[in-house]
Amino acid sequence: MRSLLAAAAISFAFTLFLTPVFLRLFRKWGWGQVIRTPEAIENPSHYEKRGTPTMGGTIFIVGTIVGYGVGTYAGGSYPTVSGLLVLWLMVGFGIVGFIDDFMKVRSQRSLGLSGWRKVIGQILVMVPFGIVALTVPNVWGQLPASEFVSLFRDIPVLWLFAFGPIVGWIIYLIWISIIGIATSNSVNLTDGLDGLAAGAGVFAVSAYSLIAFWQFKQSCIASGLEPSVQDGCYDVANPFDLAVVSAAFAGALIGFLWWNAPKAQVFMGDVGSMAIGGVIAAMAILTRTELLLVLVAGVFVLSSGSVILQRLYFKLTRGKRLFLMSPFHHHLEMRGWQEVTIVVRLWIIAGLLAASGVGLFYVEWLSRA
């Protein structure tokens, strides 16, 4: 418990108190937000945000690493494969986003990496993650990831290796890559209003920290039970370390949100939104709650879903629009809603969805206990 609290507190303090220092450096380096012309985005109010320091995601990435390191040391423990894998996705996806942001800032245009180049970069991060997660066990012989698709725990009938090891590895790597790419891009789409993605990310990551901590308290290893015993215990590798690293990330996001909430003094950029997506995807895979991600991170699903619906509707109706603008939060802006109103209400929805995910997770455990 000491590790968890220390990690969250240190990460929070790091981003809360050191963000102004980073902002001075960002201004010196010319890391200002690039905004498309008002005519192009159909929303003139966004143009005044041009020049606001961006790439702030680097702040909470560094804050998480510092908090996680101090937290594990304070608790007398050590980093595990699972915790390091979460950091790998956070940093790896963050680097992809950083390259995209840097290209935009350098050219002073809103065009960075093309969509396919982003996807290729994300795959290059996900493949090593997947290989290590399914080949490097912890000291108790548990693998961080699973060969099964999961909801509250592994679903036995959805075995990814049913067609042999070679095909199984291909299906497995495709499956986790879809989770990582879809999640990070969904967070990226949500990051269109001050504080929206950061606030929603706090709820989603905190929910996964609670889930991981409960799995630690109900661990099959700690209970001395075999994983095959269906009494409600969890065969998850290093659940406490997962709770610590996600708590560190949540704490860093809360501290960053002080500066990112409306009216934002810094934007997280793609480096931040993709890092958030990477942490959520990693937690879903490593806690073996992959399908539950759709509910826990529901606001991000809403954003990407609205974009998909808009495009499908546009094609099917030959040019008509389902929303005035997508993602959905921009539709609300076009309807005349104030930015702060949209952000706070979507935070409430994010909190309700995350709490519902944790609640269903607990109810499933009660049904087995």
C-alpha positions in Angstrom: 0.0 0.0 0.0 2.9 2.3 0.7 4.2 1.9 -2.8 0.8 2.7 -4.3 0.2 5.9 -2.3 3.8 7.1 -2.7 3.7 6.6 -6.5 0.5 8.5 -6.9 1.6 11.3 -4.6 5.0 11.8 -6.1 3.6 11.8 -9.7 0.9 14.2 -8.7 3.4 16.6 -7.0 5.8 16.3 -10.0 3.3 17.5 -12.6 1.5 20.0 -10.3 4.6 21.9 -9.3 7.0 21.4 -12.2 4.7 22.0 -15.1 5.4 25.8 -15.0 9.2 25.0 -15.4 8.5 22.8 -18.4 6.3 25.5 -19.9 9.1 28.0 -19.8 11.3 25.5 -21.7 8.5 24.8 -24.2 8.1 28.5 -25.0 11.8 28.8 -25.4 11.9 25.9 -27.8 8.8 27.2 -29.7 6.5 24.3 -28.9 3.3 26.2 -29.6 0.0 24.6 -30.6 -0.8 24.7 -34.4 -4.5 25.3 -35.1 -6.1 25.0 -38.5 -7.7 28.1 -40.0 -11.2 28.9 -38.7 -12.7 28.2 -42.1 -11.2 24.7 -42.2 -12.4 23.6 -38.7 -15.7 25.5 -38.9 -15.1 26.7 -35.3 -13.5 30.1 -35.0 -13.3 30.0 -31.2 -10.5 27.5 -31.4 -8.2 29.8 -33.3 -7.4 31.8 -30.2 -5.7 28.8 -28.7 -2.9 29.0 -31.3 0.5 29.3 -29.8 -0.4 27.7 -26.4 2.4 25.4 -25.3 1.9 21.9 -26.5 3.5 18.4 -26.1 2.7 18.6 -22.4 2.2 14.9 -22.4 6.0 14.6 -21.9 5.5 16.1 -18.5 3.1 13.4 -17.1 5.1 10.7 -18.9 8.2 11.7 -17.0 6.2 12.3 -13.8 4.8 8.7 -14.0 8.3 7.2 -14.4 9.6 9.2 -11.4 6.5 8.4 -9.3 6.6 4.7 -10.2 10.3 4.5 -9.4 10.1 6.3 -6.1 6.9 4.4 -5.2 8.4 0.9 -5.7 11.5 1.9 -3.8 9.5 3.4 -0.9 7.6 0.1 -0.6 10.7 -2.0 -0.6 9.7 -3.7 -3.8 11.1 -3.7 -7.4 9.8 -3.1 -10.9 8.2 -6.2 -12.5 7.8 -7.3 -16.1 4.1 -6.2 -16.0 4.9 -2.7 -14.7 7.7 -2.2 -17.2 5.4 -3.3 -20.0 2.9 -0.6 -19.1 5.7 1.9 -19.2 6.9 0.5 -22.5 3.5 1.2 -24.1 3.2 4.6 -22.5 6.7 5.7 -23.7 6.5 4.0 -27.0 3.1 5.4 -28.0 4.3 8.7 -26.6 7.3 8.7 -28.9 5.0 8.1 -31.9 2.9 11.0 -30.8 5.9 13.2 -30.1 7.2 12.7 -33.7 3.8 13.7 -35.0 3.7 16.8 -32.8 7.2 17.8 -33.6 6.5 17.6 -37.3 3.5 19.9 -36.9 5.4 22.5 -34.7 8.4 22.5 -37.0 6.4 23.1 -40.2 3.7 25.2 -38.5 1.0 23.1 -40.2 -1.5 20.8 -38.7 -0.2 17.9 -40.8 2.2 15.6 -39.0 2.5 11.8 -39.5 0.0 10.3 -42.0 -2.5 7.9 -40.5 -0.8 4.8 -41.8 2.6 6.0 -40.5 1.1 6.4 -37.1 -0.4 2.9 -37.3 3.0 1.4 -38.4 4.7 3.1 -35.5 2.1 1.8 -33.0 2.4 -1.7 -34.4 6.2 -1.5 -34.0 5.6 -0.7 -30.3 2.8 -3.3 -29.8 4.7 -6.3 -31.3 7.6 -6.3 -28.8 5.1 -5.7 -26.0 3.0 -8.7 -27.1 6.0 -11.0 -27.5 7.5 -10.2 -24.0 4.1 -10.3 -22.4 3.5 -13.9 -23.6 7.0 -15.3 -23.2 8.6 -13.7 -20.0 7.1 -15.1 -16.8 7.4 -13.7 -13.3 9.1 -15.5 -10.4 5.9 -17.6 -9.9 5.8 -18.7 -13.5 2.9 -16.4 -14.5 2.9 -14.7 -17.9 1.7 -11.1 -18.0 -0.6 -11.6 -20.9 -2.9 -14.4 -21.8 -3.7 -16.7 -24.8 -7.4 -16.0 -24.3 -9.7 -13.1 -25.0 -10.9 -11.7 -21.7 -13.8 -9.8 -20.2 -13.6 -10.0 -16.4 -11.1 -12.8 -16.7 -10.0 -15.2 -19.4 -12.9 -16.6 -21.5 -12.0 -20.3 -22.1 -13.9 -20.7 -25.4 -12.1 -17.7 -26.9 -8.6 -19.3 -27.2 -6.5 -17.4 -29.7 -4.1 -20.4 -30.2 -6.9 -22.8 -31.3 -5.4 -23.2 -34.8 -1.9 -23.9 -33.8 1.1 -21.9 -32.4 2.1 -20.0 -35.6 -1.5 -18.9 -36.5 -2.1 -18.3 -32.8 0.8 -15.9 -32.5 -0.4 -14.0 -35.6 -4.0 -13.8 -34.3 -2.7 -12.8 -30.8 -0.4 -10.0 -32.1 -3.2 -8.7 -34.4 -5.7 -8.8 -31.5 -3.5 -6.8 -29.1 -2.4 -4.4 -31.8 -6.1 -3.6 -32.6 -6.6 -2.9 -28.9 -3.6 -0.6 -28.7 -4.2 1.2 -31.9 -7.9 1.7 -31.3 -7.5 2.9 -27.8 -4.7 5.4 -28.5 -6.4 6.8 -31.5 -9.7 7.1 -29.6 -8.0 9.1 -26.9 -6.4 11.2 -29.6 -9.8 12.0 -31.1 -11.1 12.9 -27.7 -8.3 15.4 -27.1 -10.1 18.3 -28.7 -11.3 20.4 -25.8 -9.3 21.7 -22.8 -8.9 19.0 -20.1 -11.4 16.6 -21.7 -8.9 13.7 -22.5 -6.9 14.2 -19.3 -10.0 14.2 -17.1 -11.5 11.2 -18.8 -8.2 9.5 -18.6 -8.0 10.0 -14.8 -11.3 8.1 -14.4 -10.3 5.2 -16.8 -6.8 4.7 -15.4 -8.0 5.0 -11.8 -10.6 2.3 -12.5 -7.9 0.0 -13.8 -5.8 0.7 -10.7 -8.7 -0.4 -8.5 -9.2 -3.5 -10.6 -5.6 -4.5 -10.4 -5.5 -3.9 -6.7 -8.6 -6.1 -6.2 -6.9 -8.8 -8.3 -3.9 -8.5 -6.0 -6.1 -9.0 -2.9 -7.8 -12.0 -4.5 -4.7 -13.5 -6.2 -4.7 -17.2 -6.7 -0.9 -17.2 -5.8 -1.6 -15.3 -2.5 -4.5 -17.7 -1.7 -2.4 -20.8 -2.4 -5.0 -22.0 -4.9 -4.5 -23.4 -8.4 -5.7 -21.1 -11.2 -8.1 -23.8 -12.4 -10.1 -23.5 -9.1 -13.1 -21.5 -10.0 -13.6 -19.8 -6.7 -13.1 -16.2 -7.8 -9.3 -15.9 -7.5 -7.3 -14.2 -10.3 -4.4 -15.7 -12.1 -2.9 -12.3 -13.1 0.8 -11.6 -13.0 2.1 -8.9 -10.7 -1.3 -7.2 -10.1 0.0 -5.0 -7.3 2.7 -3.6 -9.5 0.0 -2.9 -12.1 -2.0 -1.0 -9.5 1.1 1.0 -8.6 2.1 2.0 -12.1 -1.5 3.0 -13.0 -1.9 4.9 -9.8 1.3 6.8 -10.6 -0.1 7.6 -14.1 -3.4 8.7 -12.6 -1.7 11.0 -10.1 0.5 12.5 -12.9 -2.7 13.2 -14.9 -4.4 14.9 -12.0 -1.5 17.2 -11.4 -1.3 18.0 -15.2 -5.0 18.6 -15.3 -4.5 21.6 -13.0 -2.8 23.3 -15.9 -4.8 21.7 -18.7 -8.3 22.3 -17.5 -10.3 25.1 -19.2 -8.8 27.5 -20.0 -5.7 25.4 -20.7 -2.3 26.8 -20.2 -0.7 23.7 -21.8 -2.0 21.1 -24.3 -0.9 17.4 -24.0 -0.5 17.0 -27.7 -0.5 13.6 -29.5 2.4 12.6 -27.3 0.1 12.8 -24.3 -3.1 11.4 -25.8 -1.3 8.4 -27.3 0.5 7.8 -24.0 -2.9 7.7 -22.2 -4.2 5.3 -24.8 -1.1 3.1 -24.4 -1.5 2.9 -20.6 -5.2 2.0 -20.8 -4.6 -0.6 -23.5 -1.7 -2.1 -21.5 -3.8 -2.3 -18.3 -6.7 -3.9 -20.1 -4.5 -6.6 -21.6 -2.4 -7.3 -18.5 -5.3 -7.3 -16.1 -7.1 -9.6 -18.5 -10.1 -7.4 -18.9 -9.8 -6.5 -22.6 -13.5 -6.4 -23.5 -14.3 -4.5 -20.3 -12.2 -1.6 -21.7 -15.1 -0.6 -23.9 -17.1 0.4 -20.8 -14.2 1.6 -18.5 -13.0 3.9 -21.3 -16.4 4.6 -22.7 -16.0 8.3 -23.4 -13.1 7.6 -25.7 -15.2 4.9 -27.4 -18.0 7.6 -27.8 -15.5 9.9 -29.6 -14.2 7.3 -32.1 -17.6 5.8 -32.6 -19.1 9.2 -33.5 -16.4 9.6 -36.1 -17.1 6.2 -37.6 -20.8 6.8 -37.7 -20.3 10.2 -39.3 -18.3 8.7 -42.1 -20.6 5.8 -42.7 -23.7 8.0 -42.7 -21.9 10.4 -45.1 -21.2 7.6 -47.5 -24.6 5.9 -47.3 -26.6 9.2 -47.7 -24.3 10.6 -50.3 -23.1 13.7 -48.5 -25.4 14.2 -45.6 -24.1 14.5 -42.0 -25.3 12.7 -38.9 -23.6 15.2 -36.7 -22.8 18.9 -37.3 -19.2 17.9 -36.7 -17.3 14.9 -35.4 -16.1 13.8 -32.8 -19.3 14.2 -30.8 -17.9 16.9 -28.5 -17.4 19.2 -31.5 -21.0 18.6 -32.5 -22.1 19.9 -29.1 -19.9 23.0 -29.6 -21.6 23.6 -33.0 -24.9 23.4 -31.2 -23.9 26.3 -29.0 -22.7 24.5 -25.8 -20.0 26.2 -23.9 -16.6 24.3 -23.8 -16.5 24.1 -20.0 -20.1 22.7 -20.0 -19.2 20.0 -22.5 -16.0 19.0 -20.7 -17.5 18.8 -17.2 -20.5 16.8 -18.4 -18.3 14.4 -20.3 -16.2 14.0 -17.2 -19.3 13.0 -15.3 -20.2 10.5 -18.0 -16.6 9.2 -18.0 -16.8 8.7 -14.2 -20.1 6.9 -14.4 -18.9 4.5 -17.1 -15.6 3.8 -15.3 -17.5 3.2 -12.1 -19.9 0.9 -13.9 -17.0 -1.1 -15.3 -15.5 -1.6 -11.8 -19.0 -2.4 -10.4 -19.6 -5.1 -13.0 -16.1 -6.5 -12.3 -16.9 -6.7 -8.6 -20.4 -8.2 -9.2 -18.8 -11.0 -11.4 -16.4 -11.7 -8.5 -19.3 -11.9 -6.1 -21.0 -14.4 -8.3 -18.0 -16.7 -7.9 -17.1 -16.1 -4.3 
